[in-house]
Amino acid sequence: MTWLRLEVRRRWRSLLVLALLVALATATVLAAAAGARRGQTAFDRLWASTLPSTVTVLPNQPGFDWDKIRALPEVAAVSEFPVAFGFSLDCCPDVSTGFPPIGPEMTRTLERPVMEAGRLFNPGRADEVIASPQFMAVSRKAIGDTVTLHLATPQQANEGFDGSTGPPLGPRIKARIVGVGRGVWFSATSDGPGHTGSVLVSPALFDRYRASILGTSGKTYINALIRLKGGEAAIPAFRADLARVSGRSDIDVWNNRDTFGAQLERITRYEAACLLAFALAALVAALFLVGQAVARYTSATVADLQVLQAVGMTPRQAVASATAAPLLAAAAGATLGVAAAIVASRWMPIGYASYSEPHPGIDADWLILGPGWVLAPLLVAAGAATAAALALSASRRRTTPRRSSVAAAAAAAGLGVPVVVGARFALEPGHGRAAVPVRPALLGAVAGILGVLAAFTFSAGVSDAAANPARFGQTWQLDTFLGFSGQDIGPAGQVLHAAAADPDVTGVDDARIGGAQSGQESVESFTYDAVAGKRVPVVLTAGRMPSRPDEIVLAPTTASDMHAATGSVVRLTGAAEPRALTVTGIGFVPAGPHNDYDSGAWLTPGGYDRLFRGAHYAFKFHVATVALRPGADPQAVAHRLTAKAQAIKGGQPFSFEVTPPPPIIQAVKDVGVLPLALSAFLAVLAIGAVGHALSIAVRRRRHELAVLRALGLTRRQSRLVISTQATLLAITGLAFGIPLGIALGRILWRAAASTTPLAYNTPWALLALLLIAPVALVAANLLATWPARRAARLRAGQILHTE
């Protein structure tokens, strides 16, 4: 204790710096690790908190009897919704308004949102709504503000009004925002980077304005969200009972955990993996940088303790004395770091996960923070004890110093004393007091170059994917909706042939969509049917497109869920009988009303007819995609094709729209900054390791430099020794780091591409590759400037006299 008090009084500045280094490292590592865990579990916790619906049932059949479904033994709650235009908002026409709920079950017995502020709407009031956090941020509304709901007229509803042919002309309702909340059905798919959020209306809106929503023709159908008593485990029994009571085996039954959560969970896993990699990189940097600070502090302390050893202090007491002050500083730093990590949790999780976090704000994850709080001081204490033990035993060890073959080769080639000595400083660890941390410096240089290039290579993959929708299978620029439930809304064939005749159009695919089943998997099946021989390219990750009725291409996620690969035989049920189909490829499909780009299948027109022969309707949806020549203006072509469609005699006003980029692109962009932050940490690691080695080399090998100065080494040559040492460290880092960094970056990007999923394209960080060598060499020599100046100013006579 006496030695500890003395150390704290005389070396408090060094201990304060050490405590701050520990605090910074602890806060960075723990905040990133806790943020990764919080983000990865966000959707699970939202799911567990909101009485989520287990399945979405989509018979798409007017007059479907939902009372029979309510009576099934597996069913705990049912919330119906009309598949029709509900309303638009005066303030925010782009906001997702979804389908108005029917009945009081929504938000009560299922899909009960976690409320961040305010309260749930009164199910008996048509003038109350709740909003998602993203809507409140985008619209800049507050609880208590009003929005105007614009409904269609009954006549517009009878004509299948969807908002694309003009404004709704029906009732106007001023509704008050009474609460802000998050839920799976309500906000998980509408909130996110680049999204506008959503508004959920009270069931009273449907009750009061039924004709403006359903119309009066009886053609609008109602689907439903259902919560099952046994959760996901009850889905197979429910499917069987649903087919029995409805007399239909082709009804889509979405597993909502997969439908709403699978894509989100893939994104959040990706975000969490990036955060965790950031935490690991920060940990490695901290071990090097804090470790070197501890080693420097301990070596200075041991020099004083060696005097006390002469009067009876044992080696164990000396090691304990050298460790006490760093342990105290580390404990204080770790405490400060944990507090900073708790404050930083206010901004966690990041990206898409932040929109599913049921309890945003400050969060103390003691499963991460607790061990970190304990381990940080213990690691510092272990490092200090090890450094002290090694320093105390250094004077008693007598080993033959290892010689560098590079330095020997430089000497044999006659490259001069400064180059030979610089090579020895860079590559030979030395002995005793002259020992230099050569291996940490070399490893740090390699790790820095490797990490920076790997991060930039990965970032190049992110940039490529963000700029190319084709990486997600989107090779077309326009799309149009042609019909649903087996009925086209106009002369689709004439319209598509007119579109194919346009000089800017290079491909048109006429896609009928049917809902097939494979066990518990729903497979949205698209026809690949080129119009007038103009094909829309399909992005395949394996195999080829189907050419026969008994062949199929599966989307990546569907193939994974069905455990299928190219050459596999799968059995799908589209109508009454299952059909065996051979998988000829894995590829992306258009994102449809009931699927995303990575789920579904491609069939030939003959294969589709074979699979769905005898189904309740010829198609569930009918859509078309249109590919344009490079350089064509999508917006201008869309206007032109829409005008052509409207001019066709007897045709309804088909609307050709510019296809927006897949939402997943924004998620990929959002985490693009993490690889760059990672590269910055690893660059700090390299700079710290190399800078420490250069600085300590001058101090610990000053005797060697003094002897050389006495033998005629000039000041300029002394500087050249340190410059050579720095250059060799940089060259070693470049020689190993460049190829390893490129390989690692591509491996990580390929893993991310398969997880996302997207079509892998070999990333090239050309600018980073061109600049990394000159930047590394310049940085190393800049780090050498101050040590080289010290080496040139060494007083040879004084050093030789004292040593």
C-alpha positions in Angstrom: 0.0 0.0 0.0 2.9 2.4 0.7 4.3 1.8 -2.8 0.8 2.3 -4.3 0.3 5.6 -2.5 3.8 6.7 -3.7 3.0 5.7 -7.3 -0.3 7.5 -7.4 1.2 10.7 -6.1 4.2 10.8 -8.4 2.8 9.2 -11.6 -0.9 10.3 -11.5 -0.7 11.7 -15.0 0.3 8.4 -16.5 -2.3 6.6 -14.5 -4.9 9.1 -15.6 -4.0 8.5 -19.3 -4.1 4.8 -18.7 -7.6 5.1 -17.1 -8.9 7.2 -20.0 -7.5 4.7 -22.6 -9.3 1.8 -20.7 -12.5 3.9 -20.5 -12.4 4.6 -24.2 -11.7 1.0 -25.2 -14.3 -0.4 -22.7 -17.0 2.0 -23.8 -16.4 1.3 -27.5 -16.2 -2.5 -27.2 -19.1 -2.9 -24.8 -21.4 -0.4 -26.6 -20.9 -2.1 -29.9 -21.3 -5.6 -28.4 -24.4 -4.7 -26.4 -25.8 -2.9 -29.5 -25.3 -6.0 -31.6 -27.1 -8.2 -29.1 -29.9 -5.7 -28.7 -30.3 -5.4 -32.5 -30.3 -9.1 -33.1 -33.0 -9.7 -30.5 -35.2 -6.6 -31.3 -37.7 -8.4 -33.5 -37.9 -11.4 -31.1 -38.7 -9.1 -28.2 -41.3 -7.1 -30.3 -42.9 -10.4 -31.3 -43.0 -11.6 -27.7 -44.6 -8.3 -26.5 -47.4 -7.8 -29.0 -49.8 -10.8 -29.1 -48.8 -11.2 -32.8 -51.0 -13.0 -35.3 -49.6 -16.4 -36.1 -50.8 -16.6 -39.7 -52.3 -14.5 -42.4 -55.0 -16.4 -44.4 -55.6 -15.2 -47.9 -58.5 -17.0 -49.6 -59.0 -13.9 -51.9 -62.7 -15.0 -52.3 -65.7 -12.7 -52.0 -68.2 -13.9 -49.4 -65.7 -16.3 -47.7 -67.2 -17.6 -44.4 -64.9 -16.6 -41.6 -67.2 -17.8 -38.9 -66.3 -21.4 -39.8 -62.6 -20.4 -39.3 -63.3 -18.8 -36.0 -64.8 -22.1 -34.8 -61.7 -24.2 -35.5 -60.1 -25.6 -32.3 -56.7 -24.1 -33.1 -57.9 -20.5 -33.5 -57.5 -18.0 -30.6 -58.4 -14.7 -32.3 -59.3 -13.5 -35.8 -59.0 -10.0 -37.2 -60.5 -9.5 -40.7 -59.4 -6.9 -43.2 -60.8 -5.9 -46.6 -58.4 -6.2 -49.5 -59.4 -2.8 -50.8 -58.4 0.9 -50.8 -59.1 2.2 -47.4 -58.1 5.8 -47.2 -55.4 8.3 -48.0 -54.0 11.1 -45.8 -54.1 14.7 -46.7 -50.7 15.4 -45.1 -48.8 12.4 -46.3 -50.0 10.7 -49.5 -47.0 8.3 -49.6 -47.6 7.0 -46.1 -48.6 3.3 -45.8 -52.3 3.2 -44.6 -52.7 -0.5 -45.0 -56.2 -2.1 -44.8 -58.7 -0.9 -42.2 -59.4 -3.5 -39.6 -62.8 -5.1 -39.2 -64.0 -5.8 -35.7 -62.5 -5.0 -32.2 -59.9 -7.8 -32.2 -57.2 -5.7 -33.8 -54.9 -4.2 -31.0 -56.9 -6.1 -28.3 -56.8 -9.8 -28.7 -54.0 -9.8 -31.4 -51.5 -7.4 -32.8 -51.4 -5.3 -29.6 -48.7 -2.7 -30.2 -46.2 -1.6 -27.7 -47.1 2.0 -27.0 -44.3 4.6 -26.8 -46.6 7.4 -26.0 -50.3 8.1 -25.7 -52.9 5.3 -25.8 -54.7 3.0 -28.1 -57.7 4.3 -30.1 -61.2 3.7 -28.9 -62.6 0.9 -31.2 -65.9 2.7 -31.2 -64.6 6.0 -32.6 -63.9 6.5 -36.3 -62.0 9.7 -35.6 -59.1 8.3 -33.6 -55.9 6.7 -35.0 -52.5 5.5 -33.8 -49.3 6.1 -35.7 -45.9 4.5 -35.9 -42.7 6.4 -34.7 -41.5 6.7 -38.3 -44.8 8.4 -39.4 -44.4 10.9 -36.5 -40.8 11.6 -37.5 -41.6 12.0 -41.2 -44.8 14.0 -40.8 -43.6 16.0 -37.9 -46.9 15.4 -36.1 -47.4 15.2 -32.4 -49.9 13.3 -30.2 -53.2 15.3 -30.3 -52.6 16.6 -33.8 -55.2 15.7 -36.5 -55.0 14.2 -39.9 -57.7 14.1 -42.6 -58.7 10.7 -43.9 -59.9 10.7 -47.6 -62.2 7.8 -48.5 -63.5 6.7 -51.9 -67.1 6.8 -53.0 -69.0 3.5 -53.2 -68.9 3.8 -57.0 -65.1 4.2 -56.9 -64.9 1.2 -54.6 -67.1 -0.9 -57.0 -64.6 0.0 -59.8 -61.7 -1.3 -57.8 -60.3 2.1 -57.0 -56.7 1.9 -55.8 -55.7 5.6 -55.7 -53.8 5.5 -59.0 -56.5 7.0 -61.2 -57.2 10.2 -59.3 -58.1 11.3 -55.8 -60.7 9.5 -53.6 -64.0 11.5 -53.8 -65.8 10.1 -50.8 -66.1 11.2 -47.1 -63.5 13.2 -45.3 -62.9 12.4 -41.7 -60.7 14.5 -39.3 -59.0 12.0 -37.0 -56.9 12.7 -34.0 -53.6 10.9 -33.3 -54.0 9.5 -29.8 -51.0 7.3 -29.6 -47.6 6.2 -31.0 -46.7 2.5 -31.0 -44.9 -0.4 -32.6 -46.2 -3.7 -33.7 -45.4 -6.6 -36.1 -48.3 -6.1 -38.6 -48.7 -2.4 -37.8 -45.2 -1.0 -38.2 -42.5 -3.7 -38.7 -42.8 -3.6 -42.5 -43.7 0.1 -42.9 -41.1 1.6 -40.7 -37.5 1.6 -41.8 -34.8 3.6 -43.5 -36.3 5.5 -46.3 -39.9 4.5 -45.4 -42.7 6.9 -44.3 -44.3 4.9 -41.5 -47.9 4.0 -41.1 -51.2 4.9 -39.5 -53.7 2.4 -38.1 -57.4 3.4 -37.9 -60.0 2.3 -35.5 -62.4 -0.5 -36.6 -65.2 2.0 -36.3 -64.0 3.5 -39.6 -65.0 0.3 -41.5 -68.2 0.0 -39.5 -69.3 3.5 -40.3 -68.1 3.8 -43.9 -68.4 0.2 -45.1 -69.7 1.1 -48.6 -66.8 3.5 -49.2 -64.3 0.7 -48.5 -66.0 -2.5 -49.7 -68.3 -1.0 -52.3 -71.7 -2.5 -52.9 -71.0 -4.9 -55.8 -70.1 -7.8 -53.5 -66.8 -8.4 -55.5 -64.4 -7.2 -52.8 -62.9 -10.0 -50.7 -61.9 -10.1 -47.0 -58.8 -11.8 -45.7 -57.7 -12.2 -42.1 -55.0 -12.3 -39.5 -55.3 -15.2 -37.1 -53.6 -15.9 -33.8 -53.4 -19.7 -33.1 -53.5 -21.1 -29.6 -50.4 -23.2 -30.1 -48.4 -20.6 -32.0 -46.3 -21.8 -35.0 -46.6 -25.4 -33.9 -50.3 -25.4 -34.6 -50.0 -24.2 -38.2 -50.0 -27.7 -39.8 -53.2 -28.8 -38.0 -54.8 -25.4 -38.9 -53.9 -25.8 -42.6 -55.6 -29.2 -42.6 -58.7 -28.0 -40.9 -58.8 -24.9 -43.1 -58.7 -27.1 -46.2 -61.4 -29.3 -44.7 -63.9 -26.6 -43.8 -63.3 -24.4 -46.9 -63.1 -27.2 -49.5 -60.0 -25.5 -50.9 -56.3 -26.7 -50.7 -54.9 -23.6 -52.6 -55.5 -21.0 -49.9 -52.3 -19.1 -49.0 -51.5 -19.4 -45.3 -48.6 -17.1 -44.4 -46.5 -18.0 -41.4 -46.3 -14.4 -40.1 -43.1 -15.0 -38.2 -41.4 -15.9 -41.5 -43.4 -13.4 -43.7 -42.8 -10.4 -41.6 -39.7 -11.4 -39.6 -37.5 -13.5 -41.9 -36.3 -10.7 -44.1 -36.0 -8.3 -41.1 -34.1 -10.9 -39.1 -31.7 -11.4 -41.9 -31.0 -7.7 -42.1 -30.7 -7.3 -38.3 -28.3 -10.3 -38.2 -26.2 -8.6 -40.9 -26.3 -5.4 -38.9 -25.4 -7.2 -35.7 -22.6 -9.1 -37.3 -21.1 -5.8 -38.6 -21.4 -4.3 -35.1 -19.9 -7.4 -33.5 -17.0 -7.3 -36.0 -16.5 -3.6 -35.1 -16.4 -4.6 -31.4 -13.9 -7.3 -32.0 -11.7 -5.0 -34.1 -11.9 -2.4 -31.3 -11.0 -5.1 -28.8 -7.9 -6.1 -30.7 -6.9 -2.5 -31.1 -7.4 -1.9 -27.4 -5.3 -5.0 -26.5 -2.4 -3.6 -28.5 -2.7 0.0 -27.6 -3.6 -0.4 -23.9 -1.2 -3.3 -23.6 1.7 -1.2 -24.9 0.8 1.6 -22.4 0.7 -0.9 -19.6 4.0 -2.4 -20.7 5.7 1.1 -20.8 4.3 2.0 -17.4 5.3 -1.3 -15.8 8.9 -1.3 -17.3 9.5 2.2 -15.7 8.1 1.0 -12.4 10.2 -2.2 -12.4 13.4 -0.2 -12.8 12.6 1.5 -9.5 11.5 -1.8 -7.8 14.8 -3.4 -8.7 16.5 -1.1 -6.2 14.1 -2.4 -3.5 14.9 -6.0 -4.4 18.5 -5.3 -3.3 17.2 -4.7 0.2 14.9 -7.7 0.5 11.8 -7.3 -1.7 10.9 -10.6 -3.2 10.1 -11.0 -7.0 6.4 -11.8 -6.1 6.2 -8.6 -4.0 7.8 -6.6 -6.9 5.3 -8.0 -9.4 2.3 -7.2 -7.1 3.6 -3.7 -6.5 4.0 -3.1 -10.2 0.5 -4.3 -10.9 -1.4 -2.5 -8.2 -1.5 1.0 -9.7 -2.4 -0.1 -13.3 -5.2 -2.3 -11.7 -6.6 0.7 -9.8 -6.5 2.9 -12.9 -8.1 0.2 -15.0 -10.9 -0.3 -12.5 -11.7 3.4 -12.6 -11.5 3.4 -16.4 -13.7 0.4 -16.8 -16.3 2.0 -14.5 -16.3 5.1 -16.6 -16.4 3.0 -19.8 -19.4 1.0 -18.6 -21.2 4.3 -17.8 -20.4 5.6 -21.2 -21.6 2.4 -22.9 -25.0 2.8 -21.1 -25.3 6.3 -22.3 -24.4 5.2 -25.9 -27.2 2.6 -25.7 -29.5 5.5 -26.4 -28.4 5.3 -30.0 -28.7 1.5 -30.3 -29.6 -0.6 -32.0 -28.7 0.7 -35.5 -30.4 0.5 -38.9 -33.5 -1.6 -39.4 -33.3 -3.1 -35.9 -33.9 0.3 -34.4 -37.4 0.3 -36.0 -38.3 -3.0 -34.3 -36.9 -2.2 -30.9 -39.9 -2.4 -28.5 -38.2 -0.3 -25.8 -36.0 2.4 -27.4 -33.8 4.5 -25.3 -31.1 3.8 -22.7 -30.7 0.2 -21.9 -28.2 -1.5 -19.6 -27.4 -5.0 -20.9 -25.6 -6.5 -17.9 -25.0 -9.8 -19.6 -22.5 -7.8 -21.7 -21.6 -4.9 -19.4 -21.1 -7.0 -16.3 -18.4 -9.3 -17.6 -16.8 -6.4 -19.5 -16.6 -4.4 -16.3 -14.8 -7.2 -14.5 -12.6 -8.4 -17.4 -11.1 -5.0 -18.4 -9.3 -4.5 -15.0 -8.3 -8.2 -14.9 -6.8 -8.0 -18.4 -4.8 -4.9 -17.5 -3.7 -6.5 -14.2 -2.6 -9.7 -16.1 -0.7 -7.6 -18.7 1.0 -5.6 -16.0 2.0 -8.7 -14.0 3.3 -10.4 -17.1 5.3 -7.4 -18.2 6.7 -6.9 -14.7 7.7 -10.6 -14.4 9.4 -10.5 -17.8 11.2 -7.3 -17.0 12.4 -8.6 -13.6 13.7 -11.8 -15.2 15.2 -10.1 -18.3 18.5 -9.3 -16.6 18.9 -13.0 -15.5 18.3 -14.4 -18.9 21.2 -15.0 -21.3 20.1 -16.1 -24.7 21.6 -15.7 -28.1 19.9 -12.9 -30.0 18.1 -14.0 -33.1 19.6 -12.6 -36.3 17.5 -11.4 -39.3 18.2 -13.0 -42.7 17.0 -9.7 -44.3 19.5 -7.7 -42.4 22.2 -10.2 -43.2 21.3 -10.0 -46.9 21.4 -6.2 -46.8 24.8 -6.4 -45.3 26.0 -8.9 -47.9 24.7 -6.6 -50.7 26.6 -3.7 -49.3 23.5 -1.5 -48.8 25.2 0.6 -46.1 25.3 0.7 -42.3 22.0 2.7 -41.9 20.0 0.3 -44.0 21.5 -2.8 -42.3 21.0 -1.4 -38.8 17.5 -0.2 -39.7 16.6 -3.7 -40.9 17.9 -5.2 -37.6 15.8 -2.7 -35.6 12.7 -3.7 -37.6 13.2 -7.4 -37.6 15.4 -8.4 -34.7 13.7 -8.3 -31.2 17.0 -7.8 -29.3 17.8 -8.9 -25.8 17.4 -7.7 -22.3 17.1 -3.9 -22.0 17.6 -3.6 -25.7 14.6 -5.7 -26.5 12.0 -4.1 -28.9 8.4 -5.4 -29.5 9.2 -6.4 -33.1 6.5 -9.1 -33.4 3.6 -6.8 -32.2 4.8 -4.1 -34.6 4.9 -6.6 -37.5 1.6 -8.1 -36.6 0.1 -4.7 -36.1 1.3 -3.5 -39.5 -0.1 -6.6 -41.2 -3.4 -6.5 -39.4 -3.8 -2.8 -40.1 -3.2 -3.2 -43.9 -5.2 -6.4 -44.0 -8.1 -4.9 -42.1 -8.2 -1.6 -44.0 -8.1 -3.4 -47.4 -10.6 -6.0 -46.3 -13.0 -3.3 -45.1 -12.7 -1.3 -48.3 -13.1 -4.4 -50.4 -16.3 -5.2 -48.4 -17.4 -1.6 -48.7 -16.9 -1.8 -52.5 -19.3 -4.8 -52.5 -21.8 -2.7 -50.5 -21.5 0.2 -52.9 -21.9 -2.1 -55.9 -25.0 -3.7 -54.5 -26.5 -0.4 -53.4 -26.1 1.1 -56.9 -27.3 -2.0 -58.8 -30.9 -3.3 -58.3 -29.9 -6.2 -60.6 -27.9 -7.7 -57.7 -31.3 -8.3 -56.1 -32.8 -9.6 -59.3 -34.4 -6.4 -60.5 -33.5 -6.2 -64.1 -36.6 -4.3 -65.3 -37.5 -0.6 -64.9 -41.3 -0.6 -65.2 -44.1 -2.7 -64.0 -47.9 -2.8 -64.2 -50.8 -4.5 -62.4 -53.1 -6.3 -64.8 -55.7 -8.2 -62.7 -56.5 -10.4 -59.7 -58.6 -13.4 -58.8 -58.6 -14.7 -62.3 -60.0 -11.4 -63.8 -58.0 -8.9 -65.8 -59.1 -5.3 -65.5 -58.8 -4.8 -69.3 -57.3 -6.3 -72.5 -54.0 -7.3 -71.0 -52.7 -9.0 -74.1 -53.2 -6.0 -76.4 -51.6 -3.7 -73.8 -48.5 -5.8 -73.4 -48.0 -6.3 -77.1 -48.3 -2.5 -77.6 -45.7 -2.1 -74.8 -43.4 -4.6 -76.5 -43.6 -2.6 -79.7 -42.1 0.5 -78.1 -38.6 1.2 -79.4 -37.2 1.8 -75.9 -38.6 -1.6 -74.6 -36.2 -4.6 -74.7 -38.2 -7.1 -72.7 -41.8 -7.7 -71.4 -42.7 -10.6 -69.0 -46.3 -11.5 -68.7 -46.5 -13.0 -65.2 -49.4 -14.8 -63.8 -49.0 -15.5 -60.1 -50.5 -18.5 -58.2 -50.1 -19.6 -54.7 -48.7 -23.1 -54.5 -48.0 -25.1 -51.4 -45.2 -27.5 -50.5 -45.8 -28.9 -47.0 -45.9 -25.9 -44.8 -44.3 -23.6 -47.3 -46.2 -21.2 -49.5 -44.6 -20.7 -52.9 -45.7 -17.7 -55.0 -45.3 -19.1 -58.6 -44.6 -16.7 -61.5 -44.9 -17.5 -65.2 -41.9 -16.6 -67.3 -43.6 -15.7 -70.5 -41.9 -13.3 -72.9 -44.2 -11.0 -74.9 -43.3 -10.8 -78.7 -40.1 -12.7 -78.0 -38.6 -9.9 -75.9 -37.3 -11.4 -72.7 -36.7 -9.7 -69.4 -33.4 -11.0 -68.0 -33.6 -13.1 -64.8 -30.7 -13.1 -62.3 -29.8 -16.7 -61.4 -27.3 -17.7 -58.7 -27.2 -21.3 -60.0 -28.4 -23.4 -62.9 -30.7 -22.3 -65.7 -34.4 -21.2 -66.3 -37.1 -23.9 -66.7 -37.8 -24.9 -70.3 -40.4 -27.7 -69.7 -43.6 -28.0 -67.8 -42.0 -30.2 -65.2 -39.2 -27.8 -64.4 -39.0 -24.9 -61.9 -36.6 -22.3 -60.6 -36.8 -21.5 -56.9 -35.9 -18.2 -55.3 -33.0 -18.4 -52.8 -35.0 -18.2 -49.5 -37.6 -20.6 -50.8 -35.0 -23.1 -51.9 -33.3 -22.8 -48.5 -36.6 -23.3 -46.6 -37.5 -26.4 -48.8 -33.9 -27.7 -48.5 -33.7 -27.8 -52.3 -30.9 -27.2 -54.7 -30.3 -27.5 -58.5 -31.3 -31.0 -59.5 -33.7 -31.6 -56.6 -37.2 -32.8 -57.2 -39.9 -30.8 -55.3 -43.6 -31.5 -55.0 -46.0 -28.5 -55.2 -49.8 -28.4 -54.8 -51.5 -25.8 -56.8 -54.9 -27.3 -57.2 -56.1 -30.7 -56.3 -53.0 -33.0 -56.9 -49.4 -32.5 -56.0 -47.0 -32.2 -59.0 -43.3 -33.3 -59.1 -41.0 -30.6 -60.5 -37.3 -30.7 -61.1 -35.3 -27.6 -59.8 -33.2 -26.4 -62.7 -31.9 -23.2 -61.1 -31.9 -20.8 -58.1 -32.8 -17.2 -59.0 -34.6 -14.1 -57.9 -38.3 -13.3 -58.7 -40.3 -10.0 -58.8 -41.5 -8.8 -55.5 -45.3 -9.4 -55.6 -48.2 -8.6 -53.4 -47.6 -11.8 -51.4 -43.8 -12.3 -51.7 -40.4 -10.6 -51.6 -37.7 -10.8 -54.3 -36.0 -13.8 -52.6 -39.1 -16.0 -52.2 -41.2 -17.7 -54.8 -40.6 -19.6 -58.1 -40.5 -19.4 -61.9 -42.5 -21.7 -64.1 -43.1 -22.0 -67.8 -46.6 -21.1 -68.9 -47.2 -24.8 -69.5 -45.9 -25.7 -66.1 -48.1 -23.1 -64.5 -51.2 -24.4 -66.3 -50.3 -28.0 -65.3 -49.8 -27.0 -61.6 -52.9 -24.8 -61.2 -55.4 -26.7 -63.5 -58.7 -26.9 -61.7 -57.8 -24.1 -59.2 -60.5 -21.8 -57.8 -59.2 -19.1 -60.2 -56.8 -19.0 -63.1 -54.4 -16.7 -61.3 -54.2 -14.9 -58.0 -52.5 -11.8 -59.5 -51.5 -10.8 -63.0 -48.6 -8.5 -63.4 -46.0 -7.5 -66.0 -42.4 -6.3 -65.9 -40.8 -4.1 -68.6 -37.1 -3.8 -69.3 -35.8 -0.8 -71.1 -32.7 -0.1 -73.2 -29.8 1.6 -71.5 -30.2 5.3 -71.5 -34.0 5.3 -71.8 -35.9 7.6 -69.4 -38.1 5.3 -67.3 -40.5 8.0 -66.4 -41.0 9.2 -70.0 -41.5 5.6 -71.2 -44.0 4.9 -68.4 -46.1 7.9 -69.4 -45.9 6.8 -73.0 -47.0 3.2 -72.3 -49.8 4.3 -70.0 -51.1 6.6 -72.7 -51.0 3.7 -75.2 -52.9 1.4 -72.8 -55.6 4.0 -72.3 -55.9 4.5 -76.1 -56.7 0.8 -76.7 -60.4 0.5 -77.5 -62.3 -0.9 -74.6 -59.2 -0.9 -72.4 -59.2 0.2 -68.8 -56.5 2.7 -67.8 -53.6 0.4 -67.0 -50.9 2.4 -65.3 -47.2 1.6 -66.0 -45.1 2.6 -63.0 -41.4 3.1 -62.5 -40.3 0.2 -60.3 -38.7 1.5 -57.1 -35.5 -0.1 -55.9 -35.8 -3.0 -53.4 -36.1 -1.8 -49.8 -33.3 -4.1 -48.8 -30.9 -1.7 -50.6 -31.4 0.9 -48.0 -30.6 -1.6 -45.3 -27.3 -2.5 -47.1 -26.5 1.2 -47.4 -27.1 1.8 -43.7 -24.4 -0.5 -42.5 -21.9 0.5 -45.2 -20.3 2.9 -42.7 -19.4 0.2 -40.3 -16.6 -1.4 -42.5 -15.1 2.0 -42.9 -15.2 2.6 -39.1 -13.7 -0.8 -38.7 -10.8 0.1 -41.1 -10.2 3.3 -39.0 -9.8 1.2 -35.9 -7.5 -1.2 -37.5 -5.5 1.7 -39.0 -5.2 3.0 -35.4 -3.9 -0.4 -34.4 -1.2 -0.3 -37.1 -0.2 3.2 -36.2 0.0 2.5 -32.5 2.0 -0.7 -33.0 4.4 0.8 -35.5 4.7 4.1 -33.7 5.4 2.3 -30.4 8.1 0.1 -31.9 9.9 3.1 -33.5 9.8 5.1 -30.3 10.9 2.4 -28.0 13.7 1.3 -30.5 15.5 4.6 -30.1 15.3 4.5 -26.3 16.2 0.8 -25.8 18.9 0.7 -28.5 20.5 4.0 -27.8 23.7 2.3 -26.6 24.0 0.6 -30.0 23.3 3.9 -31.8 25.8 5.7 -29.5 28.5 3.1 -30.5 27.8 3.7 -34.2 27.9 7.4 -33.7 31.3 7.1 -32.0 32.5 5.1 -35.0 31.4 7.8 -37.5 27.6 7.4 -38.0 26.3 10.9 -38.9 23.1 12.5 -37.7 21.6 12.1 -41.2 22.5 8.4 -41.2 21.0 8.0 -37.7 17.7 9.4 -39.1 18.0 6.9 -42.0 18.2 4.0 -39.6 14.8 4.8 -38.1 13.4 5.6 -41.5 14.6 2.2 -42.8 13.0 0.5 -39.8 9.7 2.2 -40.5 9.8 1.5 -44.2 10.5 -2.2 -43.6 7.6 -2.5 -41.2 5.3 -0.9 -43.8 6.6 -3.1 -46.6 6.1 -6.3 -44.5 2.5 -5.2 -43.7 1.9 -4.5 -47.4 3.4 -7.8 -48.6 1.2 -9.9 -46.3 -1.8 -7.6 -45.8 -2.7 -6.8 -49.4 -3.4 -10.3 -50.6 -4.9 -11.4 -47.3 -7.0 -8.3 -47.1 -8.5 -8.7 -50.6 -9.2 -12.4 -49.9 -10.8 -11.7 -46.5 -12.9 -8.8 -47.8 -14.3 -11.0 -50.6 -14.9 -13.9 -48.3 -16.9 -11.7 -46.0 -18.8 -10.1 -48.8 -19.7 -13.5 -50.3 -21.0 -14.5 -46.9 -23.0 -11.3 -46.6 -24.4 -11.8 -50.2 -25.6 -15.3 -49.4 -27.2 -14.1 -46.1 -28.9 -11.0 -47.5 -29.4 -12.6 -50.2 -28.1 -11.0 -53.3 -26.1 -12.0 -56.4 -22.4 -12.0 -55.6 -20.2 -9.8 -57.7 -16.5 -9.8 -57.1 -15.7 -6.5 -55.4 -12.7 -4.4 -56.3 -11.6 -1.5 -54.1 -9.4 -0.1 -56.8 -8.8 3.3 -55.3 -7.8 1.8 -51.9 -5.6 -0.8 -53.7 -3.8 2.0 -55.5 -3.4 4.3 -52.5 -2.7 1.8 -49.7 1.0 1.3 -50.5 2.0 5.0 -50.8 -0.2 6.0 -47.9 1.3 3.2 -45.7 4.9 4.2 -46.6 4.2 7.9 -46.0 2.4 7.2 -42.7 5.2 4.9 -41.5 7.9 7.5 -42.3 5.8 10.3 -40.7 5.6 8.2 -37.6 9.4 7.8 -37.8 10.0 11.6 -37.9 10.1 12.2 -34.1 12.0 9.1 -33.2 14.5 9.8 -36.0 15.0 13.3 -34.7 15.7 11.9 -31.2 18.1 9.4 -32.7 20.0 12.2 -34.5 20.2 14.2 -31.2 21.6 11.4 -29.0 24.7 12.4 -27.2 27.0 9.4 -27.8 29.6 10.4 -25.1 27.1 10.8 -22.3 25.3 7.5 -23.2 28.5 5.5 -23.3 29.8 7.1 -20.1 26.6 6.3 -18.1 26.1 2.8 -19.6 
